[in-house]
Structures are given as structure tokens and as C-alpha cells.
Amino acid sequence: MKTVGFTPIPERINRITDVAYNLWWSWHPEAQELFKMIDAQLWEDVYHNPVLFLSSVRQSDLDKAANNADFIKAYHEVLIAFDKYQVYEDTWFKQTYPDKIDKPIAYFSAEFGLHECLPIYSGGLGILSGDHTKEASDLGLPFIGVGFLYPQGYFRQVITHGGDQEAIYTKVRFAEVPALPAFTPDGKEIVVSVSLPARNNLPDRQVYAKVYKIQVGIVPLYLMDTDIHPNAEPDRELSARLYGGDEEMRLAQEMVLGIGGVRALRKLGIEPAVWHMNEGHSAFMVLERAREMVDSGKTFKEAADIIRKSSVFTTHTPVPAGHDAFPFHMMDRYFPTWHEDLKISREDFLDLARQDQSWGPSFSMTVLALKLSGRANGVSKLHGDVSRKMWNWLWPSRNTDDVPITYVTNGIHTETWLAPELKTLFDQQFGSDWTLNIDDQAMWNSIMDVPDEEIWDIMNQLRARLVDFIRLRTRQRMIRLGMHPNEIQSVKNLFNPKTLTIGFARRFATYKRATLIFHDTERLKRIVHGSGGGPVQFVFSGKAHPRDEPGKNFIREVYYRSHEAGLAGHLIFIEDYDMNVSRNMLAGADVWMNTPRRPMEASGTSGEKAALNGSPNFSILDGWWDEAYNGKNGWSIGDVDAQYNSEYDQNHADATSIYETLEQKLVPAFYNRGDDGIPHEWVQHVKESIRTVAPQFSMTRMIKDYTNDLYVPSME
Ligand SMILES: *Cc1c(COP(=O)(O)O)cnc(C)c1O
């Protein structure tokens, strides 16, 4: 089959290509194990990309595997599970909504974070879309994803000697990732087009996008690429980078996503019953759907009613400036005849999304989506409140509470983020079918019955694995920077696998206050050296947007602090935060810290992943944590009711809260060991964290909420 460019694969194991081309492997460690068994070093060298692996592997290693009884046994077990998954009949969706199985849900998102080998995500939004897609497959939803395949993806980060973030863009060759061209029902490759106006030295023109397909379990994901031959050079760059380019480029990108995405589904012969806009980037889809309906004889008003009934919109941004909005003069250039096509006036067209800004009237993607979706939601309880306030002006006659924006709190795809060591424990404790019942609170309650020493033993393993990872990544960086062999040698003693380890990793946006712990650096130094009863070490990671200078300054500060006397050896910055770094950090950290300025964190999900892996949260009561914190499953930072006169005062109060909790509660709980050497109080926090967060903040719970409250009502 798809073996073009592959090392010839022995007949006996040739279905390994089926596994490679279905992202199912990304949440089944036993499938990844097959590649490791063939050549573990190559698996690392290709950054866990099975397609690149199969085109680079040595023939002799494949032959050896095909003749190895252990490999063949593992191979057959994986294929049995894989095949069973594809045809599984008793999915939650099918059992719950048997008459809705032929009503497709089209989910549009600008990014999908599926795995580190597909760099088409930048952060939380993308990871959420990737997790959403995987869970839709697990629960058997009739689900289809639509987005972009960015040839240069999001940047890889390197930190220079001087602590500066450098962005490196590498070109992804689509033949080397688990993506294949998509075909129409009668076997033709799919190319869609969108008209763009003249710009610089380009005339009015069509921009073309080729459609690729990525298989995620039973869910197809269709991704558009504009880097194809008929396009002029600047248009080929349109989908080159995630969030690259200027405002014109962004508008054009969003036209390809929203309008091109609808056209791609048409060519595929897919007729969605529900259209979900994940964030406003794809909101132009409603215009294209209206254009189609008016073209076939409906009035705009009739079309808008149908669109509202069948559309769902999720907003993710509690910051007004974070919502895309384009000046009217740009809309006039990019959509010159659209009002005629919709048989409405230019003013009515622009009013569909009008938001008056300080700089003039704008066409807001969020307003467009809110006005043309029957159902809209924020991503946590608190963010629902914030969103209703923020958009109350669109419904001036309503009280804030009656603004039609509900909330569904974000969750995480458990099997993607769970450390294999814990999976083994859960298999024993809950039975091997536990992954079918992830949102079952009663099941998770029994984690409390696991002996403390078993949990503690796993926590020690995970921390040690993180310390190994830190040493590996630090060594790789030092080699890249050409540092002296003696310095490189010293990495083998970097960090201590027995020391309380606090993780902090996320986008370096300033509201997340990555540098808050340096508020009183001398006090921090005392803490890392044991003022709370034992030492503490901090691991940081995260990228700043390439144009976010304050964010990059924060990275520089963390980097410099990690070399400062008194902190060096107790604080480290790991470069190039991605899903791989994230998985290692949140499994191995003992505590996961988050310090946003409330209520700027819409939800956050990294803390949910950490909690699942036995790392209690130590965070500001913002986003999801505001709902989850119960006094036993972690620690809060700051006082939610306090009012501050300045950002400095708030930082001072929150930093003081961090130091006090570390010294008086958190560090003592970790180092207070019983006669058996086990910190029993600590292990209680770990268990309570898993017990409360794993079911309630899972993607299973989230997808069921979306389905019951938003998707199914939209189908009816
Ligand atoms: C989970 C995750 C995020 C989102 O987490 P936040 O809590 O929103 O910061 C971002 N990037 C990566 C790589 C992740 O794994």
C-alpha cells in the first residue's frame, strides 16, 4: 500500500504501515513500543515519527524484527487492538444516540496538537483541538476535523548563550508525516480555491489549497495546504506558518480556513449536521454557508436561521484584544461582492460582525460567530462569566446572566497524557477496560485504596525519568552551543532525582507571570536550599510568540536566574517546549505551578494533565483550577477576593502567598517521612489530586458535555 519511499517491509509485519498512518498510535504506548523494539535510537532520532521511521529504518533491522518471536507477539497484539478499535460497535455515542450516527459534526480549528511529530499547533488551543479529536474517536462520534497543514508549522525554539529566544522554522515534508492526500468519492485529489483581491504586485486572483487527510482513530482530519504549484509565491506562504504574517495574511488565512474548509467538505461529499467553530478563526464558514443557500434560492434571513440552528461556537479568549477583528476597508477589499451574493446591503453585511473599536468600526470574528451560532460557550465556569460580561453589549436588553453563552470546562485526553507507569497501575487497580469509563467518579475513588508505597514508588520513578530528560536536553543544548567538554560532563550531576521538583511550563505571555517567583529572590534562594525542611528545584519551559518582546524578556530573566549564584542547579529552563517536553515535565514534576493574573486564564489544561499524573497543582484560582480546588488536592495561591491598587501590589501579595505556602505547607508535607520513609501526607495529596481531577477534567466528560448540551440539540 503506502510504501512509496519506505524501506521494503517484510510481508509478515507489513501492516505496521497501517498503524503508522493512524494517529491511534499516539495514545497507545504499546504501538509506539513496536517502533522502539525495531530500533530505539532511530525512534528518538526521528522524534517519534513512525512514517519517517519507516522510510529511514535499515532493512536488516526490519528483517530481524520479522524473525523475532517477541516482536511478532507484540505486533499481533497491537494489530488485534487496532482492528478492534476500528470496528468497535458499542461506543458511547452509538449507545446513547443510535439515531444520530449519520449526522456528521464538522469541527473547524486553526491548529491541531496531535503529536510532537506534527508541528501544527502552538499551544493550549491546538492541544485542546487534538485532544477533542482523539476523544471524539474514542467515544464514536460522527466527527470530522478541518484545519491547516502548515509546511513550516510553529517554530522550534532555541535559547542562545545570552538567553535570547531564537525561532527556527523547519519545513515539514508531507511525505514524511502521517498525512496523505485526500480524495473525492470518485478518486480525485482535492483542491479548493478562494478569491483574493489584488495586493502589492499581485492581481485579483484565486488561491488554491490542496487537501490532506490525517486519520485519528476513526476520525478523519482534513487539512489544507496552500504551498502548491498554481499559487503565486506569497500565496504559497499563506498556510506556511501558524500565526505568521501581517493582518492581510491573517485575513486571507482565515478565508481559506472558513470558506475553503466548507468547500473541501463539499468536494468530499460530506454534509455536516453540526458546524463547530473552535475559536473565531474559522467564522467565515457561516458566510460561505449563507452564500450557498442564497444561491440555491433561500433568502438571507432563512439561511441565517438554518445556520444558527446548526452552528456551535467556542470562545477561548478573556482578553478583548485577543479577538480577531478586521477594519471595514479591508473587508470591502476582500469581500467586495459578498453582500450582493447574499442579497443584502453592504451595511447589513458589515453589521453581521460590527464591533466599534477605538480605531474605528471593525468586523469581529467573535461577533460574527456569536451572531450566527445558536449555541456558544466559554471554556470554564469562570470564563463563561467573563464572556457573558464581555459580550453583553450584543444583547443590550438582557441581564448579564441571560447572555446566551454557556460554558463547558476544558478537559484532557487521558491516554495521551498518562505516564505508562501509571497506566500499568490503573490497569491493575481498575481493570483493563478502565479507559472506557474515564469519567466514572466511583472508579477513581478507589485510587485511595492503593497502598501509599506503590504510589510513592511510581512518583520516584517519574521524577527520576524527568531528571534524566533534563540532563539529556541540557547536554544536547551544550553540545549545540559548542561548550567545553568538562562543562558538558558536569550535566550528569545536574538536578537531584530525590528533590521536590516544581514544574512551570506554558506560553510565555506576560499575564502568566512566569517570573513571579523572583519577586523576592533572596527568599526564593532560602527556599530552594531547604528553609521549608528540604531542598526544592524548579523546571521551566515555554515559548513566547516571536513578536512578543515582553514575553521574550521573561524567558531571558528565567534563563539568567538559572545561572545566578544561589539558584543555579535548582532552577533550569528547558528549551523548545512542545508535547514531548510537556509530557515529560508534567509526569515527573511533584507539583505543577501556575500564576496567571486572574481571570486571564480562560481554562488552562496543563495542570489537569499534571494532576492526572500525580502532580498536585499549586496555582492561582483561575480557569479550571477555580472549579477543581477542594483544599486537599493541591494548594491555592493568593486571595481571590482581594482588590489591588496596582499590578505591583498584586504581584507582591501573590508572591508572598507562594513563599508562605511553600515554607509552611508544601515543602514540609513532601519531606515529612514516616518510619517507612514514605511521606504519607504528601501521598494523600497525590491520590486526592488524581481522584478529583482525572474523571471531572477528562476529555471524556468534556466531549459528553459538548455532545449532550451542544451537538445533539443542534442536530434536532
Ligand atoms: C497542555 C499544553 C498546553 C496548554 O496548557 P496551559 O495550561 O494552557 O498552558 C500548551 N502547550 C503544550 C505543549 C501542552 O502540552
The ligand as an SDF file (V2000), in Angstrom:
LIG
                    3D

 15 15  0  0  0  0  0  0  0  0999 V2000
   -1.2240   21.2360   27.6640 C   0  0  0  0  0  0  0  0  0  0  0  0
   -0.3410   22.0580   26.8340 C   0  0  0  0  0  0  0  0  0  0  0  0
   -0.5820   23.4250   26.6660 C   0  0  0  0  0  0  0  0  0  0  0  0
   -1.7450   24.1310   27.3170 C   0  0  0  0  0  0  0  0  0  0  0  0
   -1.5780   24.2020   28.6890 O   0  0  0  0  0  0  0  0  0  0  0  0
   -1.8690   25.5220   29.5280 P   0  0  0  0  0  0  0  0  0  0  0  0
   -2.2320   25.0340   30.8600 O   0  0  0  0  0  0  0  0  0  0  0  0
   -2.9880   26.2190   28.8490 O   0  0  0  0  0  0  0  0  0  0  0  0
   -0.6110   26.2890   29.4980 O   0  0  0  0  0  0  0  0  0  0  0  0
    0.2770   24.1420   25.8630 C   0  0  0  0  0  0  0  0  0  0  0  0
    1.3230   23.5670   25.2650 N   0  0  0  0  0  0  0  0  0  0  0  0
    1.5960   22.2620   25.4020 C   0  0  0  0  0  0  0  0  0  0  0  0
    2.7660   21.6760   24.6950 C   0  0  0  0  0  0  0  0  0  0  0  0
    0.7730   21.4640   26.1940 C   0  0  0  0  0  0  0  0  0  0  0  0
    1.0400   20.1670   26.3210 O   0  0  0  0  0  0  0  0  0  0  0  0
  1  2  1  0
  2  3  1  0
  2 14  2  0
  3  4  1  0
  3 10  2  0
  4  5  1  0
  5  6  1  0
  6  7  2  0
  6  8  1  0
  6  9  1  0
 10 11  1  0
 11 12  2  0
 12 13  1  0
 12 14  1  0
 14 15  1  0
M  END
$$$$
